[in-house]
Every structure is written in structure tokens, then in C-alpha cells.
Amino acid sequence: MIKQNSVQQVLDTAKVEEVLGDFITLRRFGANYKSNCPFHDEKTPSFVISPSKGIYKCFGCGASGNSVKFLMNHEKMSFVDAVRYLAKKYSITLEETEDTQEEKENRTLKESLLIVNEYTTQFFNHNLLSREEGKIVGLSYFKERGLSLETIDSFKLGYCMDSWDDYNKTALKSGYKEEYLIQLGLVRKNDDGTLRDFYKGRIIFPILNLSGKPIGFGARTLKKDDKAAKYFNSPESEIYSKSKVLYGLHVAKKSIVTDGCILVEGYMDVLQLYQAGIHNVVSSSGTSLTEDQIKLIKRFTENITILYDGDQAGIKAAIRGMELVLQNGMNVKLALLPDNHDPDSYVKAHGGIALKSYIEKNAKDIITFQAYLYSQEAGNDPVKKSELVRDMIKTISLVKDPIKRSFYQKECAILMQVDEELLARETQKTIIQQKVKAKKEETPQQDAAQDEANWETDSYENIEDMPRSSRLHMVEIELCRVLLEYGDKVFDEHENPFFSDDDKIVLQYVFDDMVNDYEFELPICQKMFDTIKANYLSGRIEPFRFYAIHQDPEISEFVAKNCFKYEHEFIGKWGKNNDTKIIPHYGMFFKKEISDIINQVYIAQMEKLSKQIYEMVLTTDEDSQATNSIPRQILYQKAFLEEYQKKSKHIQNVFRTW
């Protein structure tokens, strides 16, 4: 394991413009650099690199980070590999600690299992291409399905001989341990102690990780036997977890970044589409789509198109998958193929270009698809129709982006002939009820993480359009940002009449006088606040770059994402809509910014209480004691705000009572 001081030395030494300059073309832009974004297609450069801050940000797609994050995202390196790469680039000798015995054993086990799987992949592939039975049975099948030798080689397809011990005898003779063969599910031991090849007589689909290393296998029988399972898959192991793997991702990842992801059901679907020139395709390997698989796709794109069979089973599976994708804040469409076709057969019948065209013409978002499907199902039955509309509302409530949600509501209202305002109210009510329910069922960390995801996907032109929960998140992020950027700056009493001490720095003012006991809703903001505060209390006022290259990836990512702004971004819009002076150059009037943010923290605290009371009203019986106590709490809040409004006039432009 690399010692932390070596990691920090690498992070301190690496220059973001030099590292990124090895991979993309940079052009001077004042004190910064600009480039076309390497993470999405664009004609006008919106990718900005700040040498002074040590970070980059794309103002088109939102990609951001430091040197290590760039290597991890662009080159698909692990954190350790990225550090090693930078150490080599800057001729830094890394100091490493000796692993514990448990760590050594665990690493040795994983390496051993990967070595066994690599050998097994080569063995099965050799069977397919070079041995008589393999060529007659396995290779002939693949050729009949239209696969080329190039495709077979790219996916390392294979064949297991129709023998109980052909594989295990050869593997043991080659020195591979029996316990590893059993653990990986390659062989099974009978009661009498004899070993039996698990994939006997089957064609083999190796399942490869992002680095192209085999971590598991799928195996299909070619015999017509109703008693035998059509497909066998590797069991869970130290290197393979079925719910966290997508078949074909090792070859699809680069195309997915630029073209989005097409999700299909089977191995052959992936192979046929890949061979037809559609390389941005993966499969969930015969399992229902899982949240881990969706998060894996999200590392490369926000856009998924589900391409399933058009039968009832395919429709149900597609809808379940689409709802799960929506819950993760991604964009999803569904394209159902004509009857009696799956992606494999459609490509063979019509070709890859025709399939691409079909997807473009027929892919529908989930709301459009559900509305069409349900309107046909409901007909003119008002009872059935109302039930289906409520199902639609549940689906719409899963959409995180309020702008997208409004479009879905409008479309649903037209297709289902429902009043749009009624639909919007019912959707908002469902969202609130879901959040209240989630707070009861989930851990605080999970709930806060979901709230953070909501903030990231929300997009608003001004603060008045923003839901109160999102306003609170904006304030929390802005508070952390000013601490990072201006923490060591001194206030000027004449520019800020509310500040009584002209020699206090920002950190001292905030931590000593203002929001010392504030509890954040966003966990990352709480972490940022606590980290900055801990350094301050220990006598260290760390510079901005310290946090930009912080070893905690959550901290460095927060800095890159939220501390690289231009004058046209949110704070300017906020000032315009609240009759305050617009900041012409970002940071030029930082003292005004800080007073605005501090004021907003107070408002946010009050609005948070108001929201809690509002939710309590929705979930409390009318005659309960809690409900009867609400007016007194609201009066207390209003009294507090009236007192505070005397000190800050612009609050009156922002605050609205429930």
C-alpha cells in the first residue's frame, strides 16, 4: 500500500495543465486554459482548466476534478494506478507500507482466481478453435448464428468438451489448485470425491471486467433437454458478483461515453449488435437490471436506451428497469422490437443501420410509453383510467429534474386527458409523501445522499423557481464555497455594516459568530464544513489547492464541481432577482457574497422548520395535539424573521410564507 505522504507528494507536485495536456489540446484563456471537452462531443470549447486552483471543469456536461480524477475518468485507471502514473511522470519514488497478513492473503486469493479464470478462458477458446469436437459443435453453432472469427476473438468465446473430466484433469495437471476450481464453479465434487466439469458440453461466454480480465462465465447448452437449464452462470466469488457486472462493457465503454448506452437482455444480442457496428451495447446477463449495474453505466453516461423484446415479459422487464434508472437520476428511453424479433434476430434480418434507424424512430421515454400503453388498456373506463393515472403519477414522481418532470406531466395530461394542474399537485403530494416515508425507513445517511442527488439534477433560472429543499442545498454549497475560496480574507467594516470587527477573517467570523452550530442536510457539505473547521481550530488555514487535491475523493470532487464558476452563474442570477448588485467579475465583491450567503443560512434554517411542519400537516390527523401546536410554532418563526428583517432588507424579497 502506498504511504499517505507519498500520495500527497504526488498530488502536490502534479500540475493539472501538464497532466491533461498529455491527452488533450489546450489553448491559453487568460490565466486558464480551454479545450474541447474529452467527455462529450462539442464544437465550441467549454472545458476549462485552472492551473492556480489545480482543477478542471466542463461547463457543457459538468465533468470536473483534479489530475487524478481525470486519469480515473478518461483513462479508466484506479486511484492507485493514477497515483503511480503521476509518480512515474514526475520521477517521484513512492514509499509503500507492508500489507497485513489478511490483506496479503485476500490479494493473493483474488490474483489466484483471476489467473485460474484467464487459463480457463484460453483453454475453452482453444477447444473452440482447435479441437475437433469444439469446431464441429461449438464453432459451427457460432458461425450458424452469423458470428465472425473477429467477434469470437474480441469476446474470447469458447467451448467446454462434452466430457466429465477433460477440463479438470488438464487444469490440475497444469498446477491449478482444486479448491480454486471449485470456488469458481468450474468443477463440482461428487460424494465419492470425483471431480466433474460443470460446463460439460456447453458453449462458453467469458464475462470480463472493465480491464478485460475474465471474472466469470456464462455457458449455454446446445442439447434439447427440457430437464437441463439452458444457461449456467458462475457462482458468486471474491472476483465475481452477478448483480454488479454488465456483459460486454469492456469493449463498449468508450462508445458509451459518446453515444450513450443500449441495454439488451442476452449474450448473443450484444455479440450481434457489436458485429453490426453498434458498439455501445451491454447486457445484464439474463438478470433483472440492478441498481449496481445502473451505477456502473452512470460512470460513463447519463443516457440509457433499453432494447427488449416486444412480448409481455419484455414490456414488464423494461418498465421495471426504466423506473430504476429514473430513480438514479438518469435519462432513459425504451425501444420495443416488433413481434417475434429480439435484437439478435432483427440485426441478422435487417442489419445494424436499420436497427439504429428503428431505435431513433421508435425509442420512447417511459412516460410516453406508459401513457400510450395505459390509454389503450383503459379505453373509456373512468375507474380503470383513474387507477392507471395514479400509476403514472408514481412514475413521474421518480423524475428528479423538475423541468423534465413538468414536461412529463404535460405529456401525460394530454395523452390521458387529465387536468395538468391537478396532475402536478398530485405528483408533488406523492413526492412529499415518498420523502416522509423514506425518512422513516432509510438511514439518515441514505436519505441525505438521495437529497444530494436531487440537488445535483435540479436546474433553475432563479431562486424563486427553486423548491425550498433545493434552495437550502444551494445555500449549504455556497457557504462551503466561500469558506474555501475566501476563508483567509479580511472583512471591511465599511463595506459590511453588519460586521463589527474589521480585522476578523472569514473563517473566524463564520466559526465564532455565525453558523458554528448549523447542521447540514447534504452530507458532503457537512464533511467540508467539519474538515475546514477542524483545520482552523488546530491553527491551520489551508489554501484552496489543499482541498482541490485532497486525498478524500469526495472533498476534491466537491471543490472541482462547485468552486469553478463564472460571473454568469447562479450567484449573479440570485442577485438580479433579489434587487442586489450583480457581481460583474466573480470574487470581486466577495464580502457582499459572504453577507448574502450568511443571510440565506438564517432563512434556510427557518424554511427548513416550515417544511417540516408542512410535512407534518400532511401526515398527521386533524385532531392530534401536534397539529394544534402548529400555529404557535409558525408565529414564533415569523416573529424571528421580522426581527431579522430589520437587519437585512433584501430578505423581504426572498421569504414567502406557507
C-alpha positions in Angstrom: 0.0 0.0 0.0 1.3 3.5 -0.9 2.0 5.7 2.1 -0.2 8.7 2.5 2.8 11.1 2.5 3.8 9.8 -0.9 0.3 10.2 -2.3 0.2 13.7 -1.0 3.6 14.4 -2.6 2.3 13.2 -5.9 -0.8 15.4 -5.6 1.2 18.4 -4.6 3.6 18.0 -7.5 1.3 17.2 -10.4 0.2 20.2 -12.5 -3.2 19.8 -13.9 -2.4 21.6 -17.2 0.6 19.4 -17.7 -1.2 16.1 -17.0 -4.3 17.0 -19.1 -2.0 18.4 -21.8 -0.7 14.8 -22.5 -4.2 13.8 -23.6 -6.0 16.8 -25.0 -5.0 20.0 -26.8 -5.1 23.1 -24.5 -5.3 26.7 -25.5 -4.5 29.7 -23.3 -7.5 31.6 -22.0 -6.3 34.4 -19.7 -4.9 32.7 -16.6 -6.6 29.5 -17.5 -6.7 27.0 -20.4 -9.6 25.9 -22.6 -10.2 22.8 -24.7 -13.0 20.8 -26.4 -14.3 18.5 -23.7 -12.9 15.0 -23.9 -16.0 13.6 -22.2 -18.7 14.7 -24.7 -18.9 16.0 -28.3 -18.9 19.7 -28.7 -17.9 22.3 -31.3 -17.3 25.3 -29.0 -14.8 24.7 -26.2 -16.4 24.7 -22.8 -13.7 22.6 -20.9 -11.7 25.0 -18.6 -8.5 24.2 -16.7 -7.4 26.4 -13.8 -3.6 25.9 -13.0 -3.9 28.1 -9.9 -6.7 26.0 -8.5 -5.4 22.7 -9.8 -8.8 21.7 -11.2 -10.8 21.4 -14.4 -14.5 21.8 -15.2 -16.6 21.4 -18.3 -19.4 24.0 -18.5 -21.2 21.8 -21.0 -21.5 18.4 -19.4 -20.4 19.2 -15.9 -17.3 16.9 -15.8 -14.9 18.2 -13.1 -12.0 17.2 -11.0 -8.2 17.3 -10.5 -5.4 15.4 -12.2 -6.1 12.1 -10.5 -9.8 12.3 -11.3 -9.1 13.0 -14.9 -6.9 9.9 -15.2 -9.5 7.8 -13.5 -12.3 9.0 -15.8 -10.5 9.5 -19.1 -8.1 6.6 -18.9 -10.3 4.4 -16.6 -7.5 4.0 -14.1 -8.0 3.1 -10.5 -6.9 5.7 -7.9 -3.7 3.7 -7.1 -2.9 3.3 -10.8 -3.4 7.1 -11.4 -1.1 7.9 -8.5 1.6 5.5 -9.8 1.2 7.0 -13.3 1.8 10.6 -11.9 4.7 9.4 -9.7 6.4 8.0 -12.8 5.7 11.2 -14.8 7.3 13.4 -12.2 10.0 10.9 -11.1 8.7 10.5 -7.6 9.8 7.4 -5.6 6.7 6.1 -3.8 7.0 4.8 -0.3 4.8 1.8 0.4 3.7 0.1 3.7 3.7 -3.6 4.1 0.3 -5.2 4.0 -1.2 -7.1 6.9 -1.3 -10.8 6.6 -5.1 -10.7 6.0 -4.6 -8.1 3.2 -1.9 -10.2 1.6 -4.0 -13.4 1.7 -7.0 -11.6 0.3 -5.0 -10.0 -2.5 -3.3 -13.4 -3.2 -6.7 -15.1 -3.4 -8.1 -12.7 -5.9 -5.0 -12.8 -8.0 -5.0 -16.6 -8.0 -8.7 -16.7 -9.0 -8.1 -14.3 -11.9 -5.1 -16.4 -13.1 -7.3 -19.5 -13.0 -10.0 -17.8 -15.0 -7.5 -16.5 -17.5 -6.2 -20.0 -18.0 -9.7 -21.4 -18.3 -10.7 -18.8 -20.9 -7.7 -19.7 -23.0 -8.5 -23.4 -22.6 -12.1 -23.1 -23.7 -11.2 -20.8 -26.6 -8.6 -23.3 -27.7 -11.2 -26.1 -27.6 -13.5 -24.0 -29.8 -11.0 -23.1 -32.4 -8.5 -26.0 -32.5 -10.1 -29.3 -31.2 -12.3 -31.4 -33.5 -15.3 -31.6 -31.2 -15.1 -27.9 -30.4 -15.0 -26.9 -34.1 -17.8 -29.3 -35.1 -20.2 -28.4 -32.2 -19.3 -25.0 -30.8 -17.7 -23.2 -33.7 -20.3 -24.4 -36.1 -23.0 -23.0 -33.8 -21.4 -19.6 -33.6 -21.0 -19.5 -37.4 -24.6 -20.5 -37.9 -25.6 -17.6 -35.7 -23.5 -15.4 -38.0 -20.6 -14.6 -35.8 -17.2 -13.9 -37.3 -13.8 -15.1 -36.0 -13.0 -11.4 -35.2 -16.1 -11.2 -32.9 -15.3 -14.6 -31.3 -11.8 -13.4 -30.6 -12.9 -10.0 -29.2 -15.2 -11.7 -26.7 -12.9 -14.7 -26.1 -15.8 -17.2 -26.8 -15.1 -20.9 -26.0 -16.4 -24.4 -25.7 -16.2 -27.0 -22.9 -15.7 -30.5 -24.2 -18.6 -33.0 -23.7 -16.6 -34.9 -21.0 -16.9 -35.0 -17.2 -13.2 -34.6 -16.6 -11.5 -33.1 -19.7 -11.1 -29.7 -18.2 -10.4 -30.5 -14.5 -7.7 -33.2 -15.3 -5.9 -30.7 -17.6 -6.2 -27.9 -15.1 -4.9 -29.9 -12.2 -2.1 -31.3 -14.2 -1.1 -27.8 -15.1 -0.8 -26.9 -11.4 -4.0 -25.1 -10.6 -5.5 -25.8 -7.2 -8.6 -27.9 -6.8 -10.0 -25.5 -4.2 -9.9 -22.6 -6.7 -11.6 -24.6 -9.4 -14.4 -25.5 -7.0 -14.7 -22.0 -5.6 -15.1 -20.5 -9.1 -17.7 -23.1 -10.0 -15.7 -24.6 -12.8 -15.9 -28.1 -11.3 -18.0 -29.9 -8.7 -17.0 -32.7 -6.4 -19.3 -35.7 -6.1 -19.9 -37.5 -2.8 -17.3 -40.1 -3.8 -14.7 -37.4 -4.2 -14.5 -37.4 -8.0 -14.5 -34.1 -9.8 -16.9 -33.2 -12.6 -16.7 -30.4 -15.2 -19.6 -28.1 -14.5 -19.9 -26.7 -18.1 -19.7 -30.1 -19.8 -20.8 -29.8 -23.5 -21.6 -26.1 -23.4 -20.5 -23.1 -25.4 -18.8 -20.5 -23.2 -19.3 -16.7 -22.8 -16.5 -15.3 -20.6 -17.6 -12.4 -18.5 -14.9 -9.8 -18.4 -14.3 -6.8 -16.1 -13.5 -3.3 -17.3 -9.9 -4.2 -17.7 -10.7 -7.1 -19.9 -9.9 -9.8 -17.3 -12.3 -12.8 -17.1 -14.1 -12.8 -13.7 -16.9 -15.3 -14.5 -18.6 -17.4 -17.2 -21.9 -17.9 -18.8 -22.5 -21.3 -20.5 -25.3 -22.4 -22.9 -26.3 -25.9 -23.7 -26.8 -26.9 -27.3 -28.7 -30.0 -26.5 -32.5 -30.2 -26.5 -33.1 -31.3 -22.9 -36.1 -29.9 -21.1 -34.7 -31.0 -17.7 -31.4 -29.2 -18.1 -31.1 -25.5 -17.6 -30.4 -23.6 -20.8 -27.8 -21.3 -19.2 -25.4 -21.9 -16.4 -23.5 -19.0 -14.8 -20.6 -18.7 -12.4 -21.4 -18.6 -8.7 -20.7 -15.5 -6.6 -17.0 -15.4 -5.7 -14.3 -13.0 -4.5 -14.0 -11.7 -8.0 -17.5 -12.0 -9.4 -20.8 -10.6 -8.4 -23.5 -11.1 -11.0 -25.6 -8.0 -9.9 -22.6 -5.7 -10.3 -21.4 -6.8 -13.8 -22.5 -6.0 -17.3 -21.6 -8.3 -20.2 -19.7 -6.5 -23.0 -18.8 -3.4 -21.0 -15.1 -3.9 -21.5 -15.4 -3.3 -25.3 -18.4 -0.9 -25.1 -17.2 1.7 -22.5 -15.6 4.1 -25.0 -18.6 4.1 -27.3 -20.9 4.5 -24.4 -19.2 7.8 -23.3 -20.0 9.4 -26.7 -23.2 7.6 -27.8 -25.0 6.6 -24.6 -25.7 3.0 -23.6 -28.0 0.5 -25.2 -29.1 -2.2 -22.8 -30.2 -5.6 -24.1 -31.0 -8.9 -22.4 -28.7 -11.7 -23.8 -25.2 -12.5 -24.7 -26.0 -13.1 -28.4 -27.8 -9.7 -28.5 -24.5 -8.0 -27.5 -22.4 -10.0 -29.9 -24.7 -9.4 -32.9 -25.0 -5.7 -32.4 -21.3 -5.3 -31.8 -20.6 -7.1 -35.0 -23.1 -4.9 -36.9 -21.2 -1.8 -35.8 -23.2 -0.9 -32.7 -20.5 -0.9 -30.1 -22.3 0.9 -27.2 -24.3 -2.1 -26.1 -24.2 -4.2 -22.9 -26.3 -6.9 -21.3 -27.5 -7.6 -17.8 -26.6 -11.2 -18.5 -30.1 -12.6 -18.1 -30.8 -11.0 -14.7 -33.2 -8.2 -13.9 -31.5 -4.8 -14.1 -30.0 -3.9 -10.7 -29.1 -0.6 -9.1 -25.4 -1.5 -9.0 -25.5 -2.1 -12.8 -27.1 1.2 -13.4 -24.5 3.0 -11.3 -21.8 1.2 -13.3 -23.4 2.6 -16.5 -23.6 6.1 -14.9 -19.8 6.2 -14.7 -19.8 6.5 -18.5 -23.1 8.1 -19.5 -26.4 9.6 -18.2 -28.3 8.2 -21.2 -29.7 4.6 -21.5 -31.9 3.1 -24.1 -33.5 -0.2 -23.2 -33.9 -2.5 -26.2 -36.0 -5.5 -25.2 -38.4 -8.0 -26.9 -41.9 -6.7 -27.6 -43.7 -9.5 -25.8 -45.4 -9.1 -22.4 -42.4 -10.3 -20.4 -40.1 -7.9 -22.3 -42.5 -5.0 -21.6 -42.7 -5.7 -17.9 -39.0 -6.1 -17.6 -38.4 -2.9 -19.5 -40.7 -0.8 -17.3 -39.1 -2.1 -14.1 -35.7 -1.3 -15.5 -36.8 2.2 -16.6 -38.2 3.1 -13.2 -35.0 2.1 -11.6 -33.0 4.2 -14.0 -35.2 7.2 -13.2 -34.7 6.8 -9.5 -31.0 7.1 -10.2 -31.5 10.5 -11.9 -30.6 9.3 -15.4 -32.3 9.7 -18.8 -33.9 6.5 -20.1 -35.8 5.5 -23.3 -37.4 2.3 -24.3 -37.5 0.7 -27.8 -39.5 -2.5 -28.2 -38.9 -4.6 -31.2 -41.6 -5.9 -33.5 -43.3 -9.3 -32.6 -41.1 -12.4 -33.0 -37.9 -10.3 -33.0 -35.1 -9.8 -30.5 -32.1 -7.6 -31.1 -30.1 -10.6 -32.4 -32.7 -11.7 -35.0 -33.5 -8.1 -36.0 -29.9 -7.3 -36.8 -29.5 -10.5 -38.8 -32.7 -9.8 -40.8 -32.2 -6.1 -41.4 -28.7 -5.1 -40.5 -27.1 -2.6 -38.0 -28.0 0.6 -39.8 -31.7 -0.4 -39.9 -31.6 -1.2 -36.2 -30.1 2.2 -35.4 -32.8 3.9 -37.5 -35.5 1.8 -35.8 -34.3 2.8 -32.4 -34.2 6.5 -33.3 -37.7 6.4 -34.6 -39.3 4.2 -32.0 -37.5 4.9 -28.7 -39.9 6.4 -26.3 -39.4 7.8 -22.8 -41.2 5.9 -20.0 -44.0 8.4 -19.6 -44.9 8.5 -23.2 -44.7 4.7 -23.4 -46.8 4.2 -20.2 -49.4 6.7 -21.3 -49.8 5.1 -24.7 -49.9 1.6 -23.2 -52.3 2.5 -20.4 -54.6 4.6 -22.6 -55.1 1.6 -24.8 -55.7 -0.7 -21.8 -58.1 1.6 -20.0 -60.2 2.6 -23.0 -63.2 4.6 -21.9 -63.5 3.0 -18.4 -63.1 6.0 -16.0 -62.3 3.8 -12.9 -59.6 1.9 -14.8 -58.3 5.1 -16.2 -58.0 6.8 -12.8 -56.1 3.8 -11.5 -53.7 4.0 -14.4 -53.2 7.7 -14.0 -52.2 7.2 -10.4 -49.6 4.7 -11.6 -48.4 7.3 -14.0 -48.1 9.8 -11.2 -45.9 7.4 -9.2 -43.6 7.1 -12.2 -43.5 10.9 -12.8 -42.6 11.4 -9.2 -39.4 9.4 -9.7 -38.1 12.0 -12.1 -35.6 14.2 -10.2 -35.2 17.1 -12.6 -38.3 19.3 -12.1 -38.1 20.7 -15.7 -38.2 17.2 -17.1 -41.0 16.4 -14.7 -43.1 19.3 -15.9 -42.8 18.1 -19.5 -43.8 14.6 -18.5 -46.8 16.0 -16.6 -47.9 18.0 -19.6 -47.5 15.0 -21.9 -49.3 12.7 -19.6 -52.2 15.2 -19.2 -52.6 15.3 -23.0 -52.5 11.6 -23.5 -54.6 10.6 -20.6 -57.0 13.7 -20.9 -56.4 14.8 -17.3 -56.2 18.4 -16.0 -52.5 19.3 -15.9 -52.7 21.4 -12.7 -54.4 18.6 -10.9 -51.7 16.2 -12.1 -48.9 18.5 -10.9 -50.5 18.8 -7.5 -50.9 15.1 -7.1 -47.4 14.5 -8.3 -46.0 17.0 -5.7 -48.0 15.4 -3.0 -46.7 12.0 -3.9 -43.1 13.3 -3.9 -43.5 14.7 -0.4 -45.1 11.5 0.9 -42.3 9.5 -0.6 -39.7 11.6 1.2 -41.5 11.4 4.5 -41.8 7.6 4.1 -38.1 7.4 3.1 -37.0 9.3 6.3 -38.8 6.7 8.4 -37.5 3.7 6.5 -34.0 4.6 5.5 -30.9 5.6 7.5 -30.1 9.3 7.7 -27.1 8.8 5.6 -29.0 7.2 2.8 -31.7 9.9 2.9 -29.2 12.7 2.9 -27.4 11.1 -0.1 -30.6 11.0 -2.0 -31.3 14.6 -1.2 -27.8 15.4 -2.5 -28.6 13.6 -5.8 -31.8 15.7 -6.0 -29.8 18.9 -5.8 -27.3 17.8 -8.4 -30.0 17.2 -11.0 -32.1 20.3 -10.3 -31.8 23.2 -12.7 -33.3 26.6 -12.2 -33.1 30.1 -13.7 -33.7 31.9 -10.4 -34.1 31.2 -6.7 -37.8 31.9 -6.7 -38.4 28.9 -9.0 -36.5 26.6 -6.8 -38.2 24.3 -4.2 -37.3 25.1 -0.7 -35.3 21.9 -0.1 -33.1 22.7 -3.1 -32.7 26.3 -2.0 -31.4 25.0 1.3 -28.9 22.8 -0.5 -27.8 25.7 -2.7 -27.1 27.8 0.4 -25.1 25.0 2.0 -23.0 24.5 -1.0 -22.4 28.3 -1.4 -21.5 28.6 2.3 -18.8 25.9 1.9 -17.6 27.5 -1.3 -17.0 30.9 0.3 -15.1 29.3 3.2 -12.9 27.5 0.7 -12.2 30.5 -1.6 -12.2 33.4 0.9 -11.6 31.8 4.3 -8.4 33.8 4.9 -9.7 37.1 3.6 -10.4 40.0 6.0 -13.7 41.8 6.2 -14.1 45.6 5.8 -16.5 47.1 8.3 -17.4 50.0 6.0 -18.4 47.6 3.1 -20.3 45.4 5.5 -22.2 47.3 8.2 -23.3 44.1 10.0 -19.7 43.2 10.8 -18.3 44.9 13.9 -14.7 43.7 13.6 -12.6 44.9 10.7 -9.7 42.5 11.4 -11.6 39.3 11.5 -11.0 36.8 8.7 -13.9 35.0 7.1 -13.3 31.7 8.9 -13.1 33.4 12.3 -16.3 35.3 11.7 -18.2 32.2 10.5 -17.0 29.7 13.1 -17.0 32.1 16.0 -20.0 34.3 15.4 -22.4 32.9 12.9 -23.1 29.3 11.9 -21.0 27.4 14.3 -23.8 25.0 15.2 -25.5 24.7 11.8 -26.5 21.1 10.9 -26.2 20.5 7.1 -28.6 18.4 5.2 -26.1 17.5 2.5 -23.5 15.1 3.9 -20.7 16.3 1.7 -21.3 19.9 2.9 -21.2 18.7 6.5 -17.9 16.9 5.7 -16.5 20.0 4.0 -17.5 22.3 6.9 -16.2 20.0 9.6 -12.9 19.5 7.7 -12.3 23.2 7.2 -13.3 23.9 10.8 -11.0 21.2 12.2 -8.1 22.6 10.4 -8.9 26.2 11.6 -9.3 25.1 15.2 -5.9 23.4 15.1 -4.3 26.6 13.8 -4.1 25.7 10.1 -5.7 27.9 7.5 -5.2 25.7 4.5 -5.1 27.2 1.0 -7.7 26.4 -1.7 -5.4 23.9 -3.5 -5.1 21.8 -0.3 -8.8 20.9 -0.7 -8.7 20.7 -4.5 -6.1 17.9 -4.4 -7.4 16.4 -1.1 -6.9 12.6 -0.8 -10.5 12.2 0.1 -12.1 12.0 -3.4 -15.5 13.4 -2.1 -13.8 16.6 -0.9 -11.7 17.1 -4.1 -14.7 16.4 -6.3 -16.9 18.9 -4.3 -14.2 21.6 -4.8 -13.9 20.9 -8.6 -17.6 20.8 -9.1 -18.6 23.9 -7.1 -15.6 26.2 -6.9 -15.0 26.9 -10.6 -17.7 29.4 -11.6 -18.1 32.4 -13.9 -19.9 35.6 -13.3 -23.0 34.5 -15.3 -23.7 31.6 -13.0 -26.1 31.2 -10.1 -25.0 33.9 -7.7 -25.4 36.6 -10.4 -28.9 35.4 -11.2 -29.7 35.3 -7.5 -28.6 38.9 -7.0 -30.6 40.1 -10.0 -33.8 38.5 -8.8 -33.4 39.9 -5.3 -32.6 43.5 -6.3 -28.9 43.3 -5.2 -25.9 44.4 -7.2 -24.9 41.8 -9.8 -21.3 40.7 -9.4 -19.6 41.6 -12.7 -16.5 39.5 -12.1 -16.7 36.5 -9.8 -15.0 37.1 -6.5 -14.6 40.9 -7.0 -17.1 41.7 -4.2 -16.6 38.6 -2.1 -17.6 40.4 1.1 -21.0 41.1 -0.4 -21.3 37.5 -1.4 -20.5 36.3 2.1 -23.0 38.6 3.8 -25.7 37.4 1.3 -24.9 33.7 2.0 -24.9 34.2 5.8 -28.3 35.8 5.5 -29.5 32.9 3.4 -28.3 30.4 6.0 -30.6 32.0 8.5 -33.5 32.0 6.1 -32.8 28.4 5.2 -32.9 27.4 8.8 -36.4 28.9 9.2 -37.6 27.4 5.9 -36.4 24.0 6.9 -38.6 24.2 10.0 -41.5 25.4 8.0 -41.1 22.5 5.6 -41.0 20.0 8.5 -44.2 21.5 9.8 -45.9 21.3 6.4 -45.0 17.7 6.0 -46.3 17.0 9.5 -49.6 18.5 8.5 -49.9 16.1 5.6 -49.2 13.1 7.7 -51.0 14.0 11.0 -54.6 13.5 11.9 -56.6 16.8 12.2 -57.4 16.3 15.9 -53.9 15.5 17.0 -52.1 17.5 19.6 -49.2 18.0 17.1 -51.5 19.7 14.6 -52.9 22.0 17.3 -49.4 23.2 18.2 -48.5 24.3 14.7 -49.9 27.9 14.7 -47.7 28.7 17.8 -44.6 27.4 16.0 -45.4 29.4 12.9 -45.9 32.6 14.9 -42.6 32.0 16.6 -40.8 31.7 13.3 -42.5 34.8 11.9 -41.5 36.8 14.9 -37.9 35.6 14.5 -37.9 36.6 10.8 -39.5 40.0 11.5 -36.7 40.7 14.0 -34.0 39.6 11.5 -35.6 41.5 8.6 -34.8 44.7 10.4 -31.1 43.9 9.8 -31.3 42.8 6.2 -33.8 44.4 3.8 -33.2 42.0 0.9 -34.6 39.1 2.9 -38.1 40.5 2.3 -37.6 39.8 -1.4 -36.9 36.1 -0.8 -39.0 35.0 2.1 -42.5 33.8 1.3 -44.8 32.3 4.0 -46.5 29.0 3.5 
